[in-house]
Amino acid sequence: MGPTRAENRLSRQPESRLPEIAVSFEFFPPKTDAMEERFWDSLARLAPLKPRFVSVTYGAGGSTRERTLRMVSRITTDSGVPAAAHLTCVGATRAEVDDVVRGYAEAGVSRIVALRGDPPAGVGQPFAPHPEGYQNAADLVAGIRKLGDFDISVAAYPEKHPQSLDWDAEIDNLKRKLDAGAARAITQMFFENADYWRFVERAQKAGITAPIVPGIQPIHSFKQISGFAGRCGALIPQWLADRFEGLDNDPETHALVAAAVAAEQVTELLDSGVTEFHFYTLNRSNLVLALARLLGIRPA
């Protein structure tokens, strides 16, 4: 097989002009001993890629708060990889959220992914802030910024958040989060790169200059990812569904198709000038390792 588009693109440039590609990885707190073993195995395989950071999610309503803190603390101390902890403001007072932030700081964690969070009833349901809590993600970012010199990331939605009234409201919300002190936005998963570029264009027209990092979701299980997409308002294009049709009981072909789909998306974004990627790993490493290699990233 000949070189990929990404490899051709890299090989055409003089060494001094090679783009510096940055990656980050998202994990979730494991619930069982077996899942935790896979978590650390995946992290061990991905750590040599020298990611900008590894983030660990935060369950609805803070349900995984202690596990998230434990995981990011150990990542920071044991692996040498910078860790970022997710944080939401659902169902908690400002004082309670501030205590979590201080706990992260005491554990040596200086990166936070600040999210409003979804109501306990799920995505699409009306959000009601705690009477004594942070009112939204921008308010949360401002509160974190007051507590210390944290590197803060926030969420972006290339297909518009299900609760946004329109695109003006969507972009205005993103701008308020960044103006409050966030360093970058990381997008929700998407599968049409055109949606990402339209979103970036809208943001730039609104005066947003912070990086908008594409969040890439390798499809380890099409059924599972379709379920995630349905709950968070992301679109599964018909062409994508067609590629996986009939593969539920054919894991080998499913894996090959998944690798091809992710490779197409990543190399197209790279060819279009993207130099930073955030991968949703679902605590798995194989597809992410392959995609990093396509981007020219090798283990140190």
Secondary structure, DSSP 8 states (H G I E B T S, - for coil): ----HHHHHHHTS-GGG----EEEEEE---SSHHHHHHHHHHHHHHGGG--S-EEE---GGGTTHHHHHHHHHHIIIII---EEEEE--TT--HHHHHHHHHHHHHTT--EEEE-----TT-TTS-----TTS--SHHHHHHHHHHHS--EEEEEE-TT--TT-SSHHHHHHHHHHHHHTT-SEEEE---S-HHHHHHHHHHHHHTT--S-EE-EE---S-HHHHHHHHHHHT----HHHHHHHTT-TT-HHHHHHHHHHHHHHHHHHHHHTT--EEEEE-TT--HHHHHHHHHTT----
